[in-house]
Amino acid sequence: MKFVLDLSQPLYEQVLAQVRSSIAKGEIALGEKIPSVREMAQGLKINPNTVMRAYQELERDQLTETRRGQGTFITTDSEKVRTIRYRLAEEAVDEFLAKLGSLGFTASEVAAILRSKGGEAR
């Protein structure tokens, strides 16, 4: 896993968001073991408590599970991953609509822009 951290935003939220995104994109396979808290913290050069907080949130979302003595693994439940993928998509759409709304675009203008782009996904 490769991360890009922005020191102007909370680090645990960035770790959490980037792991969620990697899971949703399939960059991390279902059932795959992820680095330990200590390994992740050393790799990112951040406090282990920051990584622990992100890992706890992932476990609350049921995207990971900790196996005693073995480590932390991505869920094998594809439905959980599908749910988080759609949640991330909805958040992206909400941000997009809010930004265009702040620029003064109406819903019909936004729809026209999307139609002109042909609904192409990048």
Backbone atoms as SQL, in Angstrom:
CREATE TABLE atoms (id INTEGER PRIMARY KEY, chain TEXT, resi INTEGER, resn TEXT, atom TEXT, x REAL, y REAL, z REAL);
INSERT INTO atoms VALUES
  (1, 'A', 1, 'MET', 'N', 0.840, -1.180, 0.000),
  (2, 'A', 1, 'MET', 'CA', 0.000, 0.000, 0.000),
  (3, 'A', 1, 'MET', 'C', 0.882, 1.239, 0.000),
  (4, 'A', 2, 'LYS', 'N', 0.520, 2.181, -0.847),
  (5, 'A', 2, 'LYS', 'CA', 1.233, 3.444, -0.893),
  (6, 'A', 2, 'LYS', 'C', 0.292, 4.549, -0.459),
  (7, 'A', 3, 'PHE', 'N', 0.786, 5.406, 0.426),
  (8, 'A', 3, 'PHE', 'CA', -0.018, 6.484, 0.956),
  (9, 'A', 3, 'PHE', 'C', 0.638, 7.821, 0.675),
  (10, 'A', 4, 'VAL', 'N', -0.202, 8.817, 0.509),
  (11, 'A', 4, 'VAL', 'CA', 0.252, 10.204, 0.416),
  (12, 'A', 4, 'VAL', 'C', -0.449, 10.941, 1.545),
  (13, 'A', 5, 'LEU', 'N', 0.339, 11.475, 2.477),
  (14, 'A', 5, 'LEU', 'CA', -0.242, 12.151, 3.634),
  (15, 'A', 5, 'LEU', 'C', -0.092, 13.661, 3.500),
  (16, 'A', 6, 'ASP', 'N', -1.139, 14.351, 3.903),
  (17, 'A', 6, 'ASP', 'CA', -1.184, 15.811, 3.893),
  (18, 'A', 6, 'ASP', 'C', -1.214, 16.257, 5.353),
  (19, 'A', 7, 'LEU', 'N', -0.157, 16.923, 5.786),
  (20, 'A', 7, 'LEU', 'CA', -0.043, 17.281, 7.200),
  (21, 'A', 7, 'LEU', 'C', -1.046, 18.336, 7.647),
  (22, 'A', 8, 'SER', 'N', -1.828, 18.903, 6.724),
  (23, 'A', 8, 'SER', 'CA', -2.819, 19.905, 7.101),
  (24, 'A', 8, 'SER', 'C', -4.154, 19.269, 7.496),
  (25, 'A', 9, 'GLN', 'N', -4.271, 17.951, 7.335),
  (26, 'A', 9, 'GLN', 'CA', -5.507, 17.236, 7.677),
  (27, 'A', 9, 'GLN', 'C', -5.203, 16.150, 8.697),
  (28, 'A', 10, 'PRO', 'N', -6.202, 15.734, 9.492),
  (29, 'A', 10, 'PRO', 'CA', -5.962, 14.685, 10.482),
  (30, 'A', 10, 'PRO', 'C', -5.413, 13.409, 9.824),
  (31, 'A', 11, 'LEU', 'N', -4.291, 12.930, 10.362),
  (32, 'A', 11, 'LEU', 'CA', -3.606, 11.786, 9.759),
  (33, 'A', 11, 'LEU', 'C', -4.435, 10.509, 9.825),
  (34, 'A', 12, 'TYR', 'N', -5.124, 10.272, 10.955),
  (35, 'A', 12, 'TYR', 'CA', -5.878, 9.035, 11.068),
  (36, 'A', 12, 'TYR', 'C', -6.987, 8.991, 10.020),
  (37, 'A', 13, 'GLU', 'N', -7.605, 10.151, 9.729),
  (38, 'A', 13, 'GLU', 'CA', -8.661, 10.190, 8.717),
  (39, 'A', 13, 'GLU', 'C', -8.094, 9.886, 7.333),
  (40, 'A', 14, 'GLN', 'N', -6.876, 10.343, 7.075),
  (41, 'A', 14, 'GLN', 'CA', -6.241, 10.073, 5.788),
  (42, 'A', 14, 'GLN', 'C', -5.898, 8.594, 5.634),
  (43, 'A', 15, 'VAL', 'N', -5.346, 8.000, 6.690),
  (44, 'A', 15, 'VAL', 'CA', -5.029, 6.562, 6.649),
  (45, 'A', 15, 'VAL', 'C', -6.313, 5.779, 6.433),
  (46, 'A', 16, 'LEU', 'N', -7.346, 6.118, 7.189),
  (47, 'A', 16, 'LEU', 'CA', -8.643, 5.456, 7.078),
  (48, 'A', 16, 'LEU', 'C', -9.200, 5.584, 5.662),
  (49, 'A', 17, 'ALA', 'N', -9.213, 6.796, 5.132),
  (50, 'A', 17, 'ALA', 'CA', -9.767, 7.040, 3.796),
  (51, 'A', 17, 'ALA', 'C', -8.978, 6.296, 2.723),
  (52, 'A', 18, 'GLN', 'N', -7.664, 6.279, 2.850),
  (53, 'A', 18, 'GLN', 'CA', -6.856, 5.638, 1.823),
  (54, 'A', 18, 'GLN', 'C', -6.968, 4.112, 1.870),
  (55, 'A', 19, 'VAL', 'N', -7.098, 3.541, 3.062),
  (56, 'A', 19, 'VAL', 'CA', -7.301, 2.088, 3.151),
  (57, 'A', 19, 'VAL', 'C', -8.683, 1.747, 2.600),
  (58, 'A', 20, 'ARG', 'N', -9.715, 2.504, 2.999),
  (59, 'A', 20, 'ARG', 'CA', -11.064, 2.267, 2.469),
  (60, 'A', 20, 'ARG', 'C', -11.075, 2.332, 0.943),
  (61, 'A', 21, 'SER', 'N', -10.422, 3.347, 0.400),
  (62, 'A', 21, 'SER', 'CA', -10.369, 3.520, -1.041),
  (63, 'A', 21, 'SER', 'C', -9.647, 2.352, -1.714),
  (64, 'A', 22, 'SER', 'N', -8.550, 1.911, -1.125),
  (65, 'A', 22, 'SER', 'CA', -7.810, 0.774, -1.687),
  (66, 'A', 22, 'SER', 'C', -8.641, -0.498, -1.671),
  (67, 'A', 23, 'ILE', 'N', -9.430, -0.678, -0.626),
  (68, 'A', 23, 'ILE', 'CA', -10.317, -1.843, -0.549),
  (69, 'A', 23, 'ILE', 'C', -11.395, -1.733, -1.625),
  (70, 'A', 24, 'ALA', 'N', -12.017, -0.556, -1.720),
  (71, 'A', 24, 'ALA', 'CA', -13.102, -0.346, -2.687),
  (72, 'A', 24, 'ALA', 'C', -12.628, -0.536, -4.122),
  (73, 'A', 25, 'LYS', 'N', -11.399, -0.120, -4.416),
  (74, 'A', 25, 'LYS', 'CA', -10.852, -0.243, -5.768),
  (75, 'A', 25, 'LYS', 'C', -10.344, -1.652, -6.071),
  (76, 'A', 26, 'GLY', 'N', -10.254, -2.484, -5.039),
  (77, 'A', 26, 'GLY', 'CA', -9.729, -3.829, -5.237),
  (78, 'A', 26, 'GLY', 'C', -8.213, -3.879, -5.217),
  (79, 'A', 27, 'GLU', 'N', -7.576, -2.808, -4.803),
  (80, 'A', 27, 'GLU', 'CA', -6.116, -2.792, -4.708),
  (81, 'A', 27, 'GLU', 'C', -5.631, -3.685, -3.569),
  (82, 'A', 28, 'ILE', 'N', -6.494, -3.865, -2.580),
  (83, 'A', 28, 'ILE', 'CA', -6.232, -4.801, -1.489),
  (84, 'A', 28, 'ILE', 'C', -7.285, -5.893, -1.625),
  (85, 'A', 29, 'ALA', 'N', -6.866, -7.110, -1.766),
  (86, 'A', 29, 'ALA', 'CA', -7.785, -8.222, -2.010),
  (87, 'A', 29, 'ALA', 'C', -8.553, -8.616, -0.758),
  (88, 'A', 30, 'LEU', 'N', -9.737, -9.182, -0.963),
  (89, 'A', 30, 'LEU', 'CA', -10.523, -9.714, 0.148),
  (90, 'A', 30, 'LEU', 'C', -9.696, -10.785, 0.854),
  (91, 'A', 31, 'GLY', 'N', -9.681, -10.735, 2.176),
  (92, 'A', 31, 'GLY', 'CA', -8.954, -11.723, 2.964),
  (93, 'A', 31, 'GLY', 'C', -7.462, -11.456, 3.085),
  (94, 'A', 32, 'GLU', 'N', -6.966, -10.401, 2.434),
  (95, 'A', 32, 'GLU', 'CA', -5.527, -10.107, 2.462),
  (96, 'A', 32, 'GLU', 'C', -5.105, -9.549, 3.815),
  (97, 'A', 33, 'LYS', 'N', -3.922, -9.951, 4.244),
  (98, 'A', 33, 'LYS', 'CA', -3.359, -9.439, 5.490),
  (99, 'A', 33, 'LYS', 'C', -2.801, -8.047, 5.214),
  (100, 'A', 34, 'ILE', 'N', -3.061, -7.117, 6.130),
  (101, 'A', 34, 'ILE', 'CA', -2.504, -5.772, 5.996),
  (102, 'A', 34, 'ILE', 'C', -1.403, -5.597, 7.040),
  (103, 'A', 35, 'PRO', 'N', -0.538, -4.611, 6.845),
  (104, 'A', 35, 'PRO', 'CA', 0.574, -4.421, 7.790),
  (105, 'A', 35, 'PRO', 'C', 0.076, -4.217, 9.217),
  (106, 'A', 36, 'SER', 'N', 0.898, -4.645, 10.163),
  (107, 'A', 36, 'SER', 'CA', 0.553, -4.423, 11.569),
  (108, 'A', 36, 'SER', 'C', 0.547, -2.928, 11.837),
  (109, 'A', 37, 'VAL', 'N', -0.022, -2.552, 12.958),
  (110, 'A', 37, 'VAL', 'CA', -0.064, -1.144, 13.356),
  (111, 'A', 37, 'VAL', 'C', 1.352, -0.585, 13.384),
  (112, 'A', 38, 'ARG', 'N', 2.260, -1.325, 14.000),
  (113, 'A', 38, 'ARG', 'CA', 3.650, -0.867, 14.121),
  (114, 'A', 38, 'ARG', 'C', 4.306, -0.727, 12.747),
  (115, 'A', 39, 'GLU', 'N', 4.114, -1.720, 11.880),
  (116, 'A', 39, 'GLU', 'CA', 4.705, -1.663, 10.531),
  (117, 'A', 39, 'GLU', 'C', 4.167, -0.468, 9.740),
  (118, 'A', 40, 'MET', 'N', 2.850, -0.277, 9.799),
  (119, 'A', 40, 'MET', 'CA', 2.231, 0.836, 9.074),
  (120, 'A', 40, 'MET', 'C', 2.747, 2.170, 9.613),
  (121, 'A', 41, 'ALA', 'N', 2.804, 2.301, 10.932),
  (122, 'A', 41, 'ALA', 'CA', 3.269, 3.546, 11.545),
  (123, 'A', 41, 'ALA', 'C', 4.718, 3.839, 11.166),
  (124, 'A', 42, 'GLN', 'N', 5.564, 2.821, 11.183),
  (125, 'A', 42, 'GLN', 'CA', 6.966, 3.018, 10.812),
  (126, 'A', 42, 'GLN', 'C', 7.084, 3.403, 9.341),
  (127, 'A', 43, 'GLY', 'N', 6.304, 2.737, 8.483),
  (128, 'A', 43, 'GLY', 'CA', 6.345, 3.021, 7.056),
  (129, 'A', 43, 'GLY', 'C', 5.899, 4.434, 6.729),
  (130, 'A', 44, 'LEU', 'N', 4.900, 4.924, 7.473),
  (131, 'A', 44, 'LEU', 'CA', 4.365, 6.269, 7.235),
  (132, 'A', 44, 'LEU', 'C', 5.049, 7.337, 8.087),
  (133, 'A', 45, 'LYS', 'N', 5.875, 6.873, 9.033),
  (134, 'A', 45, 'LYS', 'CA', 6.559, 7.778, 9.960),
  (135, 'A', 45, 'LYS', 'C', 5.560, 8.610, 10.763),
  (136, 'A', 46, 'ILE', 'N', 4.565, 7.898, 11.307),
  (137, 'A', 46, 'ILE', 'CA', 3.571, 8.543, 12.166),
  (138, 'A', 46, 'ILE', 'C', 3.420, 7.732, 13.451),
  (139, 'A', 47, 'ASN', 'N', 2.712, 8.283, 14.398),
  (140, 'A', 47, 'ASN', 'CA', 2.516, 7.644, 15.691),
  (141, 'A', 47, 'ASN', 'C', 1.652, 6.385, 15.541),
  (142, 'A', 48, 'PRO', 'N', 2.043, 5.282, 16.195),
  (143, 'A', 48, 'PRO', 'CA', 1.236, 4.051, 16.128),
  (144, 'A', 48, 'PRO', 'C', -0.211, 4.243, 16.611),
  (145, 'A', 49, 'ASN', 'N', -0.421, 5.165, 17.556),
  (146, 'A', 49, 'ASN', 'CA', -1.781, 5.415, 18.036),
  (147, 'A', 49, 'ASN', 'C', -2.675, 5.949, 16.917),
  (148, 'A', 50, 'THR', 'N', -2.083, 6.698, 15.997),
  (149, 'A', 50, 'THR', 'CA', -2.820, 7.238, 14.853),
  (150, 'A', 50, 'THR', 'C', -3.288, 6.096, 13.957),
  (151, 'A', 51, 'VAL', 'N', -2.388, 5.160, 13.680),
  (152, 'A', 51, 'VAL', 'CA', -2.737, 3.999, 12.852),
  (153, 'A', 51, 'VAL', 'C', -3.757, 3.133, 13.583),
  (154, 'A', 52, 'MET', 'N', -3.559, 2.948, 14.894),
  (155, 'A', 52, 'MET', 'CA', -4.490, 2.128, 15.685),
  (156, 'A', 52, 'MET', 'C', -5.899, 2.691, 15.601),
  (157, 'A', 53, 'ARG', 'N', -6.022, 3.994, 15.672),
  (158, 'A', 53, 'ARG', 'CA', -7.339, 4.636, 15.599),
  (159, 'A', 53, 'ARG', 'C', -8.003, 4.349, 14.247),
  (160, 'A', 54, 'ALA', 'N', -7.244, 4.436, 13.167),
  (161, 'A', 54, 'ALA', 'CA', -7.775, 4.143, 11.835),
  (162, 'A', 54, 'ALA', 'C', -8.166, 2.663, 11.731),
  (163, 'A', 55, 'TYR', 'N', -7.321, 1.776, 12.229),
  (164, 'A', 55, 'TYR', 'CA', -7.610, 0.336, 12.181),
  (165, 'A', 55, 'TYR', 'C', -8.869, 0.007, 12.988),
  (166, 'A', 56, 'GLN', 'N', -9.048, 0.668, 14.132),
  (167, 'A', 56, 'GLN', 'CA', -10.251, 0.426, 14.943),
  (168, 'A', 56, 'GLN', 'C', -11.505, 0.832, 14.180),
  (169, 'A', 57, 'GLU', 'N', -11.425, 1.947, 13.464),
  (170, 'A', 57, 'GLU', 'CA', -12.565, 2.409, 12.671),
  (171, 'A', 57, 'GLU', 'C', -12.864, 1.416, 11.537),
  (172, 'A', 58, 'LEU', 'N', -11.827, 0.892, 10.902),
  (173, 'A', 58, 'LEU', 'CA', -12.015, -0.104, 9.844),
  (174, 'A', 58, 'LEU', 'C', -12.687, -1.358, 10.398),
  (175, 'A', 59, 'GLU', 'N', -12.303, -1.729, 11.605),
  (176, 'A', 59, 'GLU', 'CA', -12.915, -2.910, 12.230),
  (177, 'A', 59, 'GLU', 'C', -14.373, -2.629, 12.603),
  (178, 'A', 60, 'ARG', 'N', -14.664, -1.416, 13.077),
  (179, 'A', 60, 'ARG', 'CA', -16.055, -1.045, 13.383),
  (180, 'A', 60, 'ARG', 'C', -16.915, -1.093, 12.116),
  (181, 'A', 61, 'ASP', 'N', -16.326, -0.700, 10.975),
  (182, 'A', 61, 'ASP', 'CA', -17.029, -0.761, 9.688),
  (183, 'A', 61, 'ASP', 'C', -17.126, -2.191, 9.158),
  (184, 'A', 62, 'GLN', 'N', -16.496, -3.117, 9.861),
  (185, 'A', 62, 'GLN', 'CA', -16.444, -4.537, 9.478),
  (186, 'A', 62, 'GLN', 'C', -15.711, -4.745, 8.150),
  (187, 'A', 63, 'LEU', 'N', -14.770, -3.846, 7.851),
  (188, 'A', 63, 'LEU', 'CA', -13.933, -4.006, 6.660),
  (189, 'A', 63, 'LEU', 'C', -12.679, -4.808, 6.968),
  (190, 'A', 64, 'THR', 'N', -12.322, -4.880, 8.253),
  (191, 'A', 64, 'THR', 'CA', -11.179, -5.687, 8.665),
  (192, 'A', 64, 'THR', 'C', -11.575, -6.546, 9.857),
  (193, 'A', 65, 'GLU', 'N', -10.741, -7.545, 10.091),
  (194, 'A', 65, 'GLU', 'CA', -10.906, -8.361, 11.299),
  (195, 'A', 65, 'GLU', 'C', -9.522, -8.682, 11.824),
  (196, 'A', 66, 'THR', 'N', -9.402, -8.650, 13.132),
  (197, 'A', 66, 'THR', 'CA', -8.132, -8.965, 13.764),
  (198, 'A', 66, 'THR', 'C', -8.189, -10.404, 14.257),
  (199, 'A', 67, 'ARG', 'N', -7.201, -11.173, 13.848),
  (200, 'A', 67, 'ARG', 'CA', -7.098, -12.564, 14.272),
  (201, 'A', 67, 'ARG', 'C', -5.942, -12.661, 15.257),
  (202, 'A', 68, 'ARG', 'N', -6.269, -13.058, 16.453),
  (203, 'A', 68, 'ARG', 'CA', -5.288, -13.124, 17.529),
  (204, 'A', 68, 'ARG', 'C', -4.060, -13.932, 17.090),
  (205, 'A', 69, 'GLY', 'N', -2.908, -13.292, 17.208),
  (206, 'A', 69, 'GLY', 'CA', -1.652, -13.955, 16.886),
  (207, 'A', 69, 'GLY', 'C', -1.330, -14.012, 15.396),
  (208, 'A', 70, 'GLN', 'N', -2.260, -13.575, 14.537),
  (209, 'A', 70, 'GLN', 'CA', -2.034, -13.649, 13.098),
  (210, 'A', 70, 'GLN', 'C', -1.969, -12.276, 12.437),
  (211, 'A', 71, 'GLY', 'N', -2.707, -11.320, 12.960),
  (212, 'A', 71, 'GLY', 'CA', -2.691, -9.981, 12.401),
  (213, 'A', 71, 'GLY', 'C', -4.060, -9.490, 12.000),
  (214, 'A', 72, 'THR', 'N', -4.068, -8.456, 11.173),
  (215, 'A', 72, 'THR', 'CA', -5.303, -7.832, 10.713),
  (216, 'A', 72, 'THR', 'C', -5.496, -8.158, 9.240),
  (217, 'A', 73, 'PHE', 'N', -6.720, -8.569, 8.906),
  (218, 'A', 73, 'PHE', 'CA', -7.049, -9.006, 7.557),
  (219, 'A', 73, 'PHE', 'C', -8.257, -8.242, 7.030),
  (220, 'A', 74, 'ILE', 'N', -8.264, -8.032, 5.714),
  (221, 'A', 74, 'ILE', 'CA', -9.420, -7.438, 5.059),
  (222, 'A', 74, 'ILE', 'C', -10.550, -8.467, 5.105),
  (223, 'A', 75, 'THR', 'N', -11.761, -7.994, 5.243),
  (224, 'A', 75, 'THR', 'CA', -12.915, -8.888, 5.277),
  (225, 'A', 75, 'THR', 'C', -12.984, -9.751, 4.011),
  (226, 'A', 76, 'THR', 'N', -13.622, -10.880, 4.130),
  (227, 'A', 76, 'THR', 'CA', -13.874, -11.724, 2.952),
  (228, 'A', 76, 'THR', 'C', -15.310, -11.529, 2.465),
  (229, 'A', 77, 'ASP', 'N', -16.053, -10.634, 3.135),
  (230, 'A', 77, 'ASP', 'CA', -17.451, -10.373, 2.803),
  (231, 'A', 77, 'ASP', 'C', -17.531, -9.328, 1.683),
  (232, 'A', 78, 'SER', 'N', -17.771, -9.778, 0.469),
  (233, 'A', 78, 'SER', 'CA', -17.817, -8.867, -0.682),
  (234, 'A', 78, 'SER', 'C', -18.964, -7.872, -0.577),
  (235, 'A', 79, 'GLU', 'N', -20.026, -8.225, 0.140),
  (236, 'A', 79, 'GLU', 'CA', -21.159, -7.310, 0.321),
  (237, 'A', 79, 'GLU', 'C', -20.736, -6.090, 1.146),
  (238, 'A', 80, 'LYS', 'N', -19.910, -6.290, 2.164),
  (239, 'A', 80, 'LYS', 'CA', -19.405, -5.164, 2.977),
  (240, 'A', 80, 'LYS', 'C', -18.576, -4.226, 2.099),
  (241, 'A', 81, 'VAL', 'N', -17.764, -4.803, 1.225),
  (242, 'A', 81, 'VAL', 'CA', -16.929, -3.992, 0.338),
  (243, 'A', 81, 'VAL', 'C', -17.798, -3.242, -0.653),
  (244, 'A', 82, 'ARG', 'N', -18.819, -3.900, -1.187),
  (245, 'A', 82, 'ARG', 'CA', -19.739, -3.235, -2.116),
  (246, 'A', 82, 'ARG', 'C', -20.431, -2.062, -1.431),
  (247, 'A', 83, 'THR', 'N', -20.843, -2.255, -0.189),
  (248, 'A', 83, 'THR', 'CA', -21.508, -1.204, 0.577),
  (249, 'A', 83, 'THR', 'C', -20.591, 0.000, 0.763),
  (250, 'A', 84, 'ILE', 'N', -19.348, -0.239, 1.133),
  (251, 'A', 84, 'ILE', 'CA', -18.426, 0.879, 1.346),
  (252, 'A', 84, 'ILE', 'C', -18.107, 1.559, 0.021),
  (253, 'A', 85, 'ARG', 'N', -18.033, 0.784, -1.040),
  (254, 'A', 85, 'ARG', 'CA', -17.757, 1.345, -2.369),
  (255, 'A', 85, 'ARG', 'C', -18.863, 2.318, -2.779),
  (256, 'A', 86, 'TYR', 'N', -20.116, 1.921, -2.554),
  (257, 'A', 86, 'TYR', 'CA', -21.239, 2.798, -2.888),
  (258, 'A', 86, 'TYR', 'C', -21.290, 4.011, -1.967),
  (259, 'A', 87, 'ARG', 'N', -20.938, 3.818, -0.699),
  (260, 'A', 87, 'ARG', 'CA', -20.917, 4.946, 0.231),
  (261, 'A', 87, 'ARG', 'C', -19.875, 5.974, -0.203),
  (262, 'A', 88, 'LEU', 'N', -18.709, 5.507, -0.629),
  (263, 'A', 88, 'LEU', 'CA', -17.669, 6.415, -1.115),
  (264, 'A', 88, 'LEU', 'C', -18.125, 7.135, -2.377),
  (265, 'A', 89, 'ALA', 'N', -18.832, 6.422, -3.251),
  (266, 'A', 89, 'ALA', 'CA', -19.354, 7.040, -4.474),
  (267, 'A', 89, 'ALA', 'C', -20.373, 8.120, -4.138),
  (268, 'A', 90, 'GLU', 'N', -21.255, 7.846, -3.198),
  (269, 'A', 90, 'GLU', 'CA', -22.261, 8.829, -2.794),
  (270, 'A', 90, 'GLU', 'C', -21.601, 10.070, -2.201),
  (271, 'A', 91, 'GLU', 'N', -20.555, 9.871, -1.398),
  (272, 'A', 91, 'GLU', 'CA', -19.839, 11.009, -0.821),
  (273, 'A', 91, 'GLU', 'C', -19.186, 11.851, -1.918),
  (274, 'A', 92, 'ALA', 'N', -18.625, 11.187, -2.927),
  (275, 'A', 92, 'ALA', 'CA', -17.987, 11.908, -4.037),
  (276, 'A', 92, 'ALA', 'C', -19.021, 12.709, -4.819),
  (277, 'A', 93, 'VAL', 'N', -20.189, 12.127, -5.044),
  (278, 'A', 93, 'VAL', 'CA', -21.254, 12.824, -5.771),
  (279, 'A', 93, 'VAL', 'C', -21.741, 14.022, -4.957),
  (280, 'A', 94, 'ASP', 'N', -21.905, 13.832, -3.650),
  (281, 'A', 94, 'ASP', 'CA', -22.335, 14.938, -2.788),
  (282, 'A', 94, 'ASP', 'C', -21.341, 16.098, -2.843),
  (283, 'A', 95, 'GLU', 'N', -20.036, 15.780, -2.790),
  (284, 'A', 95, 'GLU', 'CA', -19.002, 16.817, -2.864),
  (285, 'A', 95, 'GLU', 'C', -19.048, 17.526, -4.225),
  (286, 'A', 96, 'PHE', 'N', -19.206, 16.744, -5.289),
  (287, 'A', 96, 'PHE', 'CA', -19.283, 17.282, -6.646),
  (288, 'A', 96, 'PHE', 'C', -20.465, 18.243, -6.776),
  (289, 'A', 97, 'LEU', 'N', -21.636, 17.799, -6.322),
  (290, 'A', 97, 'LEU', 'CA', -22.832, 18.631, -6.428),
  (291, 'A', 97, 'LEU', 'C', -22.716, 19.894, -5.575),
  (292, 'A', 98, 'ALA', 'N', -22.139, 19.761, -4.394),
  (293, 'A', 98, 'ALA', 'CA', -21.961, 20.924, -3.527),
  (294, 'A', 98, 'ALA', 'C', -21.020, 21.940, -4.177),
  (295, 'A', 99, 'LYS', 'N', -19.954, 21.454, -4.789),
  (296, 'A', 99, 'LYS', 'CA', -19.001, 22.363, -5.434),
  (297, 'A', 99, 'LYS', 'C', -19.647, 23.076, -6.613),
  (298, 'A', 100, 'LEU', 'N', -20.369, 22.330, -7.452),
  (299, 'A', 100, 'LEU', 'CA', -21.032, 22.969, -8.587),
  (300, 'A', 100, 'LEU', 'C', -22.140, 23.912, -8.122),
  (301, 'A', 101, 'GLY', 'N', -22.826, 23.540, -7.059),
  (302, 'A', 101, 'GLY', 'CA', -23.848, 24.422, -6.499),
  (303, 'A', 101, 'GLY', 'C', -23.243, 25.721, -6.001),
  (304, 'A', 102, 'SER', 'N', -22.060, 25.633, -5.392),
  (305, 'A', 102, 'SER', 'CA', -21.401, 26.849, -4.898),
  (306, 'A', 102, 'SER', 'C', -20.924, 27.734, -6.050),
  (307, 'A', 103, 'LEU', 'N', -20.788, 27.138, -7.235),
  (308, 'A', 103, 'LEU', 'CA', -20.427, 27.914, -8.429),
  (309, 'A', 103, 'LEU', 'C', -21.658, 28.481, -9.133),
  (310, 'A', 104, 'GLY', 'N', -22.839, 28.162, -8.590),
  (311, 'A', 104, 'GLY', 'CA', -24.075, 28.711, -9.127),
  (312, 'A', 104, 'GLY', 'C', -24.780, 27.854, -10.166),
  (313, 'A', 105, 'PHE', 'N', -24.341, 26.623, -10.348),
  (314, 'A', 105, 'PHE', 'CA', -24.989, 25.749, -11.327),
  (315, 'A', 105, 'PHE', 'C', -26.279, 25.171, -10.763),
  (316, 'A', 106, 'THR', 'N', -27.303, 25.090, -11.612),
  (317, 'A', 106, 'THR', 'CA', -28.565, 24.459, -11.228),
  (318, 'A', 106, 'THR', 'C', -28.469, 22.964, -11.512),
  (319, 'A', 107, 'ALA', 'N', -29.439, 22.221, -11.008),
  (320, 'A', 107, 'ALA', 'CA', -29.458, 20.773, -11.235),
  (321, 'A', 107, 'ALA', 'C', -29.535, 20.447, -12.721),
  (322, 'A', 108, 'SER', 'N', -30.340, 21.205, -13.472),
  (323, 'A', 108, 'SER', 'CA', -30.460, 20.929, -14.910),
  (324, 'A', 108, 'SER', 'C', -29.161, 21.255, -15.639),
  (325, 'A', 109, 'GLU', 'N', -28.444, 22.278, -15.192),
  (326, 'A', 109, 'GLU', 'CA', -27.151, 22.591, -15.808),
  (327, 'A', 109, 'GLU', 'C', -26.120, 21.494, -15.517),
  (328, 'A', 110, 'VAL', 'N', -26.148, 20.987, -14.294),
  (329, 'A', 110, 'VAL', 'CA', -25.239, 19.891, -13.928),
  (330, 'A', 110, 'VAL', 'C', -25.543, 18.669, -14.786),
  (331, 'A', 111, 'ALA', 'N', -26.826, 18.359, -14.939),
  (332, 'A', 111, 'ALA', 'CA', -27.225, 17.220, -15.774),
  (333, 'A', 111, 'ALA', 'C', -26.746, 17.404, -17.209),
  (334, 'A', 112, 'ALA', 'N', -26.853, 18.617, -17.717),
  (335, 'A', 112, 'ALA', 'CA', -26.400, 18.904, -19.093),
  (336, 'A', 112, 'ALA', 'C', -24.892, 18.713, -19.222),
  (337, 'A', 113, 'ILE', 'N', -24.150, 19.135, -18.213),
  (338, 'A', 113, 'ILE', 'CA', -22.692, 18.946, -18.231),
  (339, 'A', 113, 'ILE', 'C', -22.367, 17.458, -18.253),
  (340, 'A', 114, 'LEU', 'N', -23.053, 16.706, -17.427),
  (341, 'A', 114, 'LEU', 'CA', -22.806, 15.260, -17.387),
  (342, 'A', 114, 'LEU', 'C', -23.160, 14.593, -18.710),
  (343, 'A', 115, 'ARG', 'N', -24.266, 15.015, -19.312),
  (344, 'A', 115, 'ARG', 'CA', -24.651, 14.456, -20.618),
  (345, 'A', 115, 'ARG', 'C', -23.612, 14.790, -21.677),
  (346, 'A', 116, 'SER', 'N', -23.099, 16.008, -21.624),
  (347, 'A', 116, 'SER', 'CA', -22.108, 16.419, -22.638),
  (348, 'A', 116, 'SER', 'C', -20.813, 15.628, -22.494),
  (349, 'A', 117, 'LYS', 'N', -20.559, 15.168, -21.305),
  (350, 'A', 117, 'LYS', 'CA', -19.368, 14.332, -21.060),
  (351, 'A', 117, 'LYS', 'C', -19.637, 12.876, -21.418),
  (352, 'A', 118, 'GLY', 'N', -20.883, 12.570, -21.729),
  (353, 'A', 118, 'GLY', 'CA', -21.238, 11.207, -22.131),
  (354, 'A', 118, 'GLY', 'C', -21.235, 10.228, -20.977),
  (355, 'A', 119, 'GLY', 'N', -21.283, 10.727, -19.745),
  (356, 'A', 119, 'GLY', 'CA', -21.296, 9.832, -18.590),
  (357, 'A', 119, 'GLY', 'C', -20.028, 9.025, -18.458),
  (358, 'A', 120, 'GLU', 'N', -18.949, 9.514, -19.076),
  (359, 'A', 120, 'GLU', 'CA', -17.700, 8.747, -19.060),
  (360, 'A', 120, 'GLU', 'C', -17.111, 8.718, -17.662),
  (361, 'A', 121, 'ALA', 'N', -16.699, 7.534, -17.240),
  (362, 'A', 121, 'ALA', 'CA', -16.017, 7.359, -15.958),
  (363, 'A', 121, 'ALA', 'C', -14.512, 7.358, -16.208),
  (364, 'A', 122, 'ARG', 'N', -13.793, 7.956, -15.294),
  (365, 'A', 122, 'ARG', 'CA', -12.330, 8.012, -15.462),
  (366, 'A', 122, 'ARG', 'C', -11.647, 7.175, -14.447);
